[in-house]
Structures are given as structure tokens and as C-alpha cells.
Amino acid sequence: MICHSNQDYIYFQKKVESNAITYPNDFPIAIKRAKGSILEDVDGNVFIDFLSGGGVLALGHSNPRLSEAACKQLEYCSHALDFQTPIKKEFMEWNLKMLPKAMRNCSKIQFCGPAGADAVDAAVKLAKIYTKKSDIISFHGGFHGSTQSTLSLTGLLSTKELLPNLLPGVNFFPYSYCYRCPINLSPSTCNTNCISYLLNMLKDPNSGIKKPAAVILEVIQGEGGVIPATEKFVQELRRITQENNIVLIVDEIQSGCGRTGTWFAFENYGIIPDIITVSKAIGGGFPVAFIIYNDKLDVWQPGSHTGTFRGNQLAFAAGVEFMKYVSSTDLLAEVTSKGEYIKKELYKLKDRHPIIGDIRGMGCMLGIEIINPATKEVHSHYAKQIQDIAFKNGLIFELGGRDGSVIRFLPSLNISMDLIKKALTIIEKSFKQIECDKKQVL
């Protein structure tokens, strides 16, 4: 079949590819080229990209510095299993250098398969082997992957309900989603009640839950609706896990690599995890995943955890250039200032549009929760309409959160202020059109 238009490509895709495809359902386009923060489809339409490959493209599409590094590496070696190579050594050295000082001399790296879910699976496996315990604690709203084991750790029910059974021994607890307190307290009084509930469970001999091997946490939930945990929640969780010899796994697959204005999001909270899961942006656009963990946990035996594609030399080369760029520029400070600017402009919108319930996030990881103003409940229909209108006007972003009610912004970290302003203009037009079309939002 010869394809000429978006419609042709989408028809072919739906005919040949599995029903599991997602993004083309919201954005029925075929991408012809992509550069920086701009996409162009085969019909010649141009879009500002606030999706960035799901957070993979930290420096945008086809970044020349990263592309050049990967092309140069092709001349030497592209795949090497877990053999050591010069570029792998440099990649590992740079990853250790990017850690907080307290972690640099006591951390080890374990390469896994190429996806973030592989890193999560390795982290849980290591925690179980180290502690000789079986249970894991995860949190409401958490997302850690879509394989069978990582779905077990993920809060979203729609995909889990399709499977007859999942990994046993996973227990879910309330997350500090203070805008919608999971235990129905007001924001002014809840603060650390979620973590107090967890502590009480660990102390209670009749709680029915065994002491876990690990707690896995996103300090800023991504797919769950861009929800930053409160500082007290995270710090108290770290204290509790340390005092009870429970491994704390922090999932930095989406929030890491500078997206929040610090290299890892947990640095905003003043804690040191036991294990960090890393993927997405760290490969400079090429697939790689690994865990970084305290060397006291290094109980692996040879062959205990493998993966054919854990030796992606192209990802190592592009990743080194990415980390060099971050270290030699003011990018992280710019990410913080861009995030503050976007939030400031969104708060202005919130004053004029009652369907905006909450604005949250850090750096270039931001969310807008859309609500029914009359009931304050989430309103996915309005969120979807805003996404569709913005798409027609040249802006692409993802939805997340409960029932897809949260507009999620994941622009490239080096996106220009000019494109940010253009994107915000499209967002404002989208809100105006919604309320104009409805005449009355209620």
C-alpha cells in the first residue's frame, strides 16, 4: 500500500498493527520529520511538541550534538552485551558524577533491558534477594510499567483488570495527593496522615500485611496526574524505611535527568534512596535502562539478572553528550525558571477559567487538573476537548491522572521561551473555545 496522507498512514497502521496503539488514537498523524520541539506530519501540518516522546527527548528531536555522538559511536561498536567498552566506562562515570555527593562513592550500576519497566523489575528483584522478603508497598496513582510484574505495582486498574493474575504480595497505600486527599481530610490538616497510616500498619501486629522487602515511589507521579508528594511525606517515608530496614526504591524514569530542575527529582526532597530506576531521557533518545543502588545491596550473582540489549553503545554515547551538556550549561536553572513561568501563566488562566481545578508540578513536568466547577469532581470530557482543540491549533500534549482529567506538559528541557509562549497562547484559546461552546460550564 502506497501512503501519501495522514489518513493513508493511519488506515495502514490500524489494519496491520495491534489494537494496543495509543497515541495515534489521540493524534491521527504520521510524522514526516521532527526537529527540536517541532513536529511536521506528512500533510505539512506543524505542531509544538509538549510530549517529547513521553519524556525521552530531553533535548528535543534530532539534537545535533547527541546525533553526532551516536553516529560516531557506530564506527566502533553499537552493541556489546555487558562487555566493558570505552564509551560504557565513560557513561557509567558520568552517571555516578551526576549523583548527589553522598552517593557517588557508594553506588553501583546494574544494566537491564532497554525499557523503564526492566529497571523497575530489576530493582524489585534485587530488594527481594537482599532482604529475603517477598512483599512490596506501592502507592495509589503510581505508574511503574505495563509488563505483568510492573503492572502489579501500578495503580491504574483498567489494564490490570484484563489479566487473571499478577505478581502477588503488592500492597497499595495512600499517596500524598493533597488536592484530593485519599483519606478525605482537608488539605490544611492531612499533610502527613498518609504516611502515618503506613507507619501504623508496620507497627500493628494485626495489620495483615507482612513487613515488605521494599517501598517503591515516584516522588512526582507522572501518569498518575503530575502529583508531587509533599516534602514531609517523602522525608518521613525515608525515615520509616531506614528505621525498619526496608529498601526504598525511587522511580526516576520520567522525573529524572533534569526534568524537575534537579538531576533527579528526589533531590528536591533532601533524601537518599537505596535504589533509583533510570531510563527514558538518559540515553539521549536511544533505549537504555538501569538501576543505581547502594553497594551494600550488591548481592547479585553472575547471571542473576541479564538482558540482551543492556549494552546499547549508541545510548551510552548520546547519554554522555547529554550529561556533558547539562553539566556545562545552565540548563537545570533554565528548566526551573521555565517551569515557574509556565505555572505563573497557568495560574492567570485559572483565575478566568473555573474548569481548572489544580496546577502542579516542577520544572518541565507540569499538570493541569480539569474539573466540573459545580461538583469539583474530575472532568475528563473537558480535558479531552481541550486536548483536541489544542491539537487542531498546533500543540500536542498527553492526558493523565484519574480518568484522563489532567493535562500533562512534558516539553523538551531546552525548549525556547518563544515556543513556550506560543504553546500557552494555544492553551488559552482552547479554554476560551470550550467555555464559549458550552456557554455555561456547569
C-alpha positions in Angstrom: 0.0 0.0 0.0 1.4 3.4 -1.0 0.7 6.0 1.7 0.5 9.7 0.9 -1.5 11.4 3.6 -2.0 11.1 7.3 -5.3 9.3 6.6 -3.5 6.7 4.5 -0.8 6.0 7.1 -3.3 5.7 10.0 -5.5 3.4 7.9 -2.5 1.2 7.3 -1.4 1.3 10.9 -4.9 0.2 12.2 -5.1 -2.5 9.6 -1.7 -4.0 10.4 -0.6 -3.0 13.9 -2.2 -4.3 17.1 -5.1 -2.7 18.9 -2.7 -1.7 21.7 -1.6 1.5 19.9 -2.5 4.6 21.9 -1.0 8.0 20.7 -2.4 7.7 17.1 -5.9 7.5 18.6 -5.5 11.0 20.0 -3.2 12.4 17.3 -4.1 10.8 13.9 -0.9 11.9 12.1 2.2 10.3 10.5 5.3 12.2 11.4 7.5 13.2 8.5 10.2 15.0 10.4 10.9 16.2 13.8 13.5 18.8 15.0 13.9 20.3 18.4 10.4 20.9 19.8 8.6 20.9 16.4 6.9 18.1 14.6 5.8 18.1 11.0 3.4 15.5 9.6 3.1 14.1 6.1 0.4 16.6 5.3 2.6 19.5 6.1 1.0 20.4 9.5 3.4 21.7 12.1 3.0 21.1 15.9 4.7 22.3 19.0 5.6 19.1 20.9 4.8 19.1 24.6 5.1 15.3 24.7 8.8 14.8 23.9 8.4 11.1 23.3 6.9 10.6 26.7 9.8 12.4 28.3 12.6 10.6 26.4 13.7 13.6 24.3 15.1 15.9 26.9 16.9 18.0 24.3 14.2 17.7 21.7 14.1 15.7 18.5 17.2 15.1 16.4 19.5 17.0 18.6 22.7 17.5 16.5 25.1 17.0 19.4 23.6 13.8 20.5 23.1 12.5 17.0 26.7 13.2 16.1 27.9 11.3 19.2 25.7 8.2 18.3 26.8 8.3 14.6 30.5 8.5 15.6 30.0 5.5 18.0 28.6 3.4 15.1 32.1 3.4 13.6 33.4 1.5 16.7 30.6 -0.7 18.2 26.8 -0.5 18.6 26.0 -3.5 20.8 28.2 -5.3 23.3 26.0 -7.1 25.8 27.7 -6.4 29.2 31.3 -6.2 27.9 33.1 -3.2 29.0 33.9 -0.6 26.3 35.4 2.9 26.5 32.1 4.6 26.0 30.3 2.4 28.5 33.0 3.3 31.1 32.6 7.0 30.4 28.8 6.6 30.6 29.0 5.0 34.0 31.5 7.5 35.3 29.2 10.4 34.2 26.2 8.8 35.8 28.0 8.5 39.1 29.2 12.1 38.8 25.6 13.3 38.4 24.6 11.8 41.7 24.4 13.8 44.9 27.9 13.7 46.6 26.8 11.4 49.4 26.0 8.7 46.8 29.0 8.9 44.4 31.4 6.6 46.2 28.9 4.0 47.5 26.8 3.3 44.4 26.7 0.6 41.8 25.0 0.4 38.4 23.1 -2.6 37.0 22.1 -2.5 33.4 18.9 -4.3 32.4 16.8 -4.5 29.3 16.1 -1.3 27.4 12.9 -0.1 28.9 12.0 1.5 32.2 9.9 -1.4 33.2 13.0 -3.6 33.0 14.7 -1.3 35.6 11.7 -1.5 37.9 11.7 -5.2 37.6 15.4 -5.4 38.4 15.0 -3.0 41.4 12.2 -5.1 43.0 14.1 -8.3 42.3 17.3 -7.0 44.0 15.3 -5.8 47.0 13.7 -9.2 47.5 17.0 -11.0 47.1 18.8 -8.7 49.5 16.1 -8.7 52.3 14.9 -12.2 51.7 11.4 -10.9 51.9 8.6 -11.0 49.4 6.1 -8.1 49.8 6.3 -4.7 48.1 4.5 -1.5 49.0 3.4 0.8 46.2 1.1 3.8 46.2 -2.3 4.8 44.8 -1.8 6.6 41.4 1.7 5.1 40.9 2.8 4.0 37.5 5.8 1.7 37.1 5.3 0.0 33.7 2.9 -2.2 31.8 4.6 -5.6 31.9 2.9 -8.2 34.1 5.2 -7.7 37.1 5.3 -3.9 36.8 1.5 -3.7 36.3 1.3 -5.3 39.7 3.0 -2.2 41.1 0.9 0.2 39.1 -2.3 1.8 40.5 -4.3 2.1 37.2 -7.0 -0.6 37.2 -8.1 -0.6 33.6 -5.2 -2.6 32.2 -4.8 -4.8 35.3 -8.4 -6.0 35.2 -7.7 -7.7 31.8 -5.3 -10.1 33.4 -6.4 -13.1 35.5 -3.4 -12.8 37.9 -0.5 -10.6 38.6 2.6 -10.6 40.9 1.5 -11.4 44.4 2.4 -9.6 47.6 1.9 -6.0 46.4 0.1 -3.7 48.8 -1.1 -0.2 47.9 -1.2 2.7 50.3 -2.5 6.3 50.0 -0.2 8.8 48.3 0.0 12.5 49.3 -2.4 13.7 46.7 -3.5 16.6 48.9 -5.7 18.3 46.3 -7.9 15.2 46.6 -6.9 13.7 50.0 -7.2 9.9 49.7 -8.4 9.7 53.3 -10.8 12.7 52.9 -9.1 15.2 55.1 -8.8 18.9 54.2 -5.5 20.0 52.7 -4.7 22.0 55.8 -5.0 19.1 58.1 -3.9 16.0 56.1 -0.2 16.7 55.3 1.4 13.5 56.7 -1.6 11.4 57.6 -1.0 9.2 54.6 2.4 8.3 55.9 1.1 7.9 59.4 -1.3 5.3 58.2 1.6 3.4 56.6 3.6 3.7 59.8 0.7 2.4 61.9 0.4 -0.6 59.5 4.0 -1.5 60.0 3.6 -1.3 63.8 0.3 -3.1 64.1 0.7 -6.8 64.6 -2.8 -7.3 63.3 -2.4 -5.2 60.1 -2.5 -8.4 58.0 0.5 -7.1 55.9 3.9 -8.6 56.3 7.0 -6.4 56.6 7.9 -5.6 53.0 11.1 -6.0 51.1 10.7 -2.6 49.6 8.6 0.5 49.1 8.5 1.9 45.5 7.7 5.5 45.0 7.5 8.3 42.4 8.2 11.5 44.3 6.3 13.2 41.4 3.7 10.9 40.0 3.7 11.2 36.2 1.0 9.1 34.6 -1.0 9.4 37.8 -1.5 13.1 37.1 1.7 15.0 37.8 1.4 14.9 41.5 4.4 16.0 43.6 4.5 14.4 47.0 4.8 16.7 49.9 8.2 17.1 51.4 7.1 15.8 54.8 5.6 12.7 53.2 8.8 11.8 51.4 11.1 12.6 54.3 9.0 10.7 56.7 8.8 7.7 54.3 12.6 7.7 54.1 12.9 7.8 57.9 10.5 4.9 58.3 12.1 2.7 55.7 15.5 3.3 57.1 14.4 2.5 60.7 12.7 -0.7 59.6 15.4 -1.9 57.2 13.1 -1.6 54.2 14.6 -0.8 50.8 13.4 2.4 49.3 13.1 2.4 45.5 12.6 5.8 43.9 11.3 5.6 40.3 13.0 8.4 38.4 12.3 7.0 34.9 10.2 10.0 33.9 11.1 12.6 36.5 14.8 12.2 36.3 17.6 13.6 34.1 16.9 17.2 34.8 13.1 17.3 34.2 12.3 18.9 37.5 15.2 21.3 37.6 17.5 19.0 39.6 19.2 16.0 38.0 16.9 13.6 40.0 13.5 14.7 41.4 14.3 13.2 44.8 17.0 15.9 45.3 14.2 18.4 45.8 13.2 16.4 48.9 16.6 16.1 50.6 16.7 12.3 50.8 18.9 9.5 49.6 17.1 6.4 48.2 18.5 2.9 48.3 17.7 2.2 44.6 17.0 4.6 41.7 15.4 3.4 38.5 16.7 5.2 35.4 15.6 5.2 31.8 13.9 7.4 29.2 16.0 10.6 28.7 19.3 9.2 30.0 20.0 7.5 26.6 19.8 10.8 24.7 16.9 9.4 22.6 18.2 5.8 22.4 16.9 3.0 24.7 18.7 2.1 27.8 17.6 1.3 31.4 19.4 0.6 34.6 19.3 0.9 38.4 21.7 2.7 40.6 21.9 1.3 44.1 23.8 1.4 47.4 26.7 -1.0 47.1 25.6 -2.8 50.4 22.7 -4.2 48.3 25.1 -5.8 45.7 24.1 -9.4 46.3 23.8 -10.3 42.6 25.5 -13.5 41.5 26.8 -13.7 37.9 23.9 -14.1 35.6 21.3 -13.2 38.3 19.9 -10.5 36.1 20.6 -10.2 32.4 19.2 -8.6 29.3 20.4 -8.9 25.7 20.1 -5.2 25.0 21.7 -3.9 28.1 24.8 -2.9 26.1 23.4 -0.2 23.8 26.6 1.7 22.9 24.6 4.3 20.9 22.7 5.2 24.1 25.9 5.4 26.1 27.4 7.8 23.5 24.4 10.0 23.3 23.9 9.9 27.0 27.4 11.0 27.7 26.9 14.0 25.5 23.6 14.8 27.2 25.2 14.8 30.6 28.2 16.8 29.4 25.7 19.4 28.1 23.8 19.6 31.3 27.0 19.9 33.3 28.5 22.7 31.2 25.4 24.9 30.8 22.7 26.5 33.0 20.1 24.1 31.7 18.8 22.9 35.1 18.3 26.5 36.3 16.6 27.3 33.0 14.3 24.3 33.5 13.3 25.7 36.9 12.7 29.2 35.6 10.7 27.9 32.6 8.5 25.8 34.9 7.9 28.8 37.2 7.0 31.0 34.2 4.5 28.4 32.8 2.9 27.9 36.2 2.6 31.7 36.7 0.8 32.0 33.3 -1.4 29.0 34.1 -2.5 30.5 37.4 -3.7 33.5 35.4 -5.8 31.2 33.3 -7.1 29.5 36.4 -8.5 32.8 37.6 -10.5 33.1 34.4 -11.5 29.5 33.8 -13.3 27.6 36.6 -12.8 24.3 34.9 -9.1 24.5 36.1 -9.1 22.8 39.5 -5.3 22.5 40.3 -2.0 23.4 38.7 1.1 21.5 39.9 4.4 20.0 39.1 8.1 21.1 38.9 10.3 22.4 36.1 9.2 20.9 32.8 6.9 18.3 34.3 3.6 20.1 34.9 -0.1 19.3 35.1 -3.5 21.0 35.0 -6.4 19.1 36.6 -9.7 19.7 34.9 -12.8 19.7 36.9 -16.6 20.2 36.9 -16.8 23.6 38.7 -20.2 22.7 40.2 -19.1 19.4 41.8 -15.2 19.8 41.9 -15.0 16.3 40.5 -12.6 15.4 37.7 -13.9 16.1 34.2 -12.2 14.0 31.6 -14.6 15.1 28.8 -13.4 18.7 29.1 -9.8 17.7 29.3 -10.2 15.6 26.1 -11.9 18.5 24.3 -9.1 20.9 25.3 -6.5 18.4 24.0 -8.4 18.0 20.7 -8.7 21.8 20.2 -5.1 22.4 21.0 -4.1 19.6 18.6 -6.0 21.3 15.8 -4.3 24.5 16.6 -0.8 23.0 16.6 0.0 21.8 20.1 0.5 18.2 21.2 0.3 17.1 24.9 -0.8 14.0 26.8 -3.6 13.5 29.3 -3.1 11.5 32.5 -4.5 11.3 36.1 -7.8 10.0 37.2 -10.0 9.3 34.1 -7.6 11.2 31.9 -8.6 14.5 33.5 -5.1 16.0 33.8 -3.4 18.0 31.0 0.3 17.0 31.1 3.2 19.1 29.9 6.5 17.4 29.1 8.3 19.8 26.8 12.0 19.4 26.0 14.2 20.9 28.6 15.8 23.3 26.1 12.6 24.5 24.5 12.7 28.2 23.6 10.7 30.8 25.5 9.2 31.8 22.2 7.7 28.3 21.7 6.5 28.2 25.3 4.6 31.5 24.8 3.1 30.2 21.6 2.0 27.0 23.3 0.4 28.9 26.1 -1.5 31.1 23.6 -2.9 27.9 22.1 -3.8 26.6 25.5 -5.6 29.8 26.4 -7.5 29.7 23.1 -8.5 26.1 23.8 -10.0 27.1 27.2 -11.8 30.0 25.7 -13.3 27.9 23.0 -14.5 25.3 25.5 -16.3 27.8 27.6 -17.6 29.7 24.5 -19.0 26.5 23.0 -20.6 25.4 26.3 -21.9 28.9 27.0 -22.1 27.7 30.6 -19.5 25.3 32.0 -21.8 23.8 34.6 
